[in-house]
Amino acid sequence: MEPRSFRAGRGELHRQLSATLAALGRNRAARNRQQAARARHDMRAWQVERRKRTRHLIELCGLVVKAGLVNLTGDDRAIILGALLWMADKLKSNQGGQARARWAAKGKEAFAAERATDAPTISQETPQDRA
């Protein structure tokens, strides 16, 4: 009588182990996809507010680019910040109302000119346009 050997079952064990590892990999990938989808659609109040704030900041930065300040200053952030601080000082001064009216009219004029050329402004785009 020949001694019993586990050699015959080794192929089957290897196949089962390989199948288990493959299933574990698929499970991990599915979990990661589910977590990513949940993060994209997270509607907790703080997350919604953070997204609104981020969108607002991006739109404001778009206005700086749209005004040509980035190109005119050679992307020198110190100049851009200095100009914005000067504007803030101007708005706080006794000439603030006059400056506000003049700048608002100029901005509305620029938006109207852009609308006439059918180029969407930041505020006219829908979230689907950005996706």
C-alpha positions in Angstrom: 0.0 0.0 0.0 1.3 3.4 -1.0 1.6 6.2 1.6 -1.0 8.8 1.3 0.1 12.0 -0.3 -1.3 15.5 -0.4 0.3 16.1 -3.8 -2.9 15.2 -5.6 -5.0 17.9 -3.9 -2.4 20.7 -4.3 -3.8 21.8 -7.7 -7.3 22.1 -6.4 -6.2 24.0 -3.4 -4.2 26.4 -5.6 -7.2 27.0 -7.8 -9.4 27.7 -4.9 -6.9 30.1 -3.3 -6.5 31.9 -6.7 -10.3 32.2 -7.0 -10.5 33.6 -3.4 -7.8 36.2 -4.1 -9.4 37.3 -7.3 -12.8 37.6 -5.5 -11.1 39.6 -2.8 -9.6 42.0 -5.4 -13.0 42.5 -7.0 -14.6 43.1 -3.7 -11.9 45.7 -2.8 -12.4 47.5 -6.2 -16.2 47.5 -5.7 -15.8 49.0 -2.2 -13.5 51.7 -3.5 -15.9 52.6 -6.3 -18.8 52.8 -3.8 -16.8 55.0 -1.4 -15.8 57.3 -4.3 -19.4 57.6 -5.4 -20.6 58.3 -1.9 -17.9 61.0 -1.5 -19.0 62.7 -4.8 -22.6 62.8 -3.7 -22.0 63.6 0.0 -24.8 65.9 1.0 -23.9 66.7 4.6 -24.4 70.3 5.4 -20.8 71.2 6.0 -19.8 69.4 2.7 -22.5 71.3 0.8 -21.4 74.6 2.3 -17.7 73.8 1.5 -18.6 73.1 -2.1 -20.6 76.4 -2.4 -17.6 78.3 -0.9 -15.2 76.6 -3.3 -17.4 77.4 -6.3 -17.7 81.0 -5.2 -13.9 81.4 -4.9 -13.3 79.8 -8.3 -15.8 82.2 -9.8 -14.1 85.2 -8.2 -10.7 84.0 -9.5 -12.3 83.6 -12.9 -13.2 87.3 -12.8 -9.5 88.2 -12.1 -8.5 86.2 -15.2 -11.4 87.5 -17.3 -10.3 91.1 -16.5 -6.9 90.3 -17.9 -5.1 91.0 -14.6 -3.1 87.8 -14.8 -1.7 88.6 -18.2 -1.2 92.3 -17.5 0.7 91.6 -14.3 2.7 88.7 -15.5 0.9 86.5 -12.9 2.5 88.6 -10.2 0.3 87.9 -7.2 1.8 90.7 -5.1 0.6 93.2 -7.8 -2.8 91.6 -8.0 -3.2 91.7 -4.3 -2.0 95.3 -4.1 -4.6 96.3 -6.8 -7.4 94.5 -4.8 -6.3 96.2 -1.6 -6.3 99.5 -3.4 -9.8 98.8 -4.6 -10.9 97.9 -1.0 -9.4 101.2 0.3 -11.2 103.1 -2.4 -14.5 101.5 -1.5 -14.0 102.4 2.1 -13.2 106.0 1.3 -15.7 108.9 0.9 -15.5 108.2 -2.9 -16.7 104.6 -2.3 -20.2 105.0 -3.6 -19.0 106.8 -6.8 -16.4 104.1 -7.4 -18.9 101.3 -6.8 -21.3 102.8 -9.3 -18.6 103.3 -11.9 -17.2 99.8 -11.5 -20.6 98.2 -11.5 -21.5 99.9 -14.7 -18.3 98.8 -16.3 -18.7 95.2 -15.2 -22.3 95.0 -16.4 -21.1 96.4 -19.7 -18.4 93.7 -20.0 -20.9 91.0 -19.2 -23.4 92.3 -21.8 -20.7 92.4 -24.4 -19.7 88.9 -23.6 -23.3 87.7 -23.7 -23.6 89.3 -27.2 -20.8 87.0 -28.4 -22.5 83.9 -26.9 -19.4 83.1 -24.8 -20.7 81.8 -21.4 -19.6 83.7 -18.4 -18.8 81.9 -15.1 -22.2 82.9 -13.7 -24.1 81.7 -16.8 -22.7 78.2 -16.9 -24.6 75.3 -15.4 -23.0 72.6 -13.3 -23.4 70.2 -16.2 -21.3 72.5 -18.4 -18.4 72.2 -16.0 -18.5 68.4 -15.7 
